[in-house]
Amino acid sequence: MALMAHLCAGWEIRPHARHDRAGIQQVYASCLKEFPWPFARHTEPEGLEYALSYTTTLVATEPSAGIVGFMILNTETGYLSHLFVDPDWRFCGIGSGLMDVGRVLCSTPLIMELDLRNAHARAACAAAGWQEMATQDHVPIGHVRLTLS
C-alpha cells in the first residue's frame, strides 16, 4: 500500500516489510561511505536492526532499483532517527516525500539530531524547513537538534 507516489520519478513510499531489510541495509551502507561517522553506533548493524524492529519504518521504492531511501521514525514522539536516500536517487524528492509522510503520521513536530560536520544533510534540512531547537539538552557534542513542524 503506497502512502505517497511520485509518478514522474517512478518512486513510491510505503511501510517497510521484513523482506525490505537487505535493501535498507544497502542504502544505509552506501550513505555511510560518504561521511566519516565519529561514533561506532552509526555503523553498527544491530542499532539499525533494533530501530527497524521497534519503530515505524517507511521505504521509498522504485520498480527497477528497489529500495532507494528509507526513514525510521517514532510516531509517538516525532523523533526521526534515520533518514537516508541512495546517492544515485538524491534530488528526486524522496527525502521530502519521506518527511511529508512522516509529518502526516505524527501528531507532534518531527525532531532529529544532525552531526554538524554533515554539510550535505545540513543543507538539505535547511532547504526542507528544519529549524534548530533552542534547547540542546542531551544532544551529543558536535550535533544539533532540529525540528520540523
Secondary structure, DSSP 8 states (H G I E B T S, - for coil): --SEEETTTTEEEEE--GGGHHHHHHHHHHHHTTS--SSGGGT-HHHHHHHHHHSEEEEEEETTTEEEEEEEEETTTTEEEEEEE-GGGTTSSHHHHHHHHHHHH-SS-EEEEEETT-HHHHHHHHHHT-EE-S--TT--TTEEEEEE-
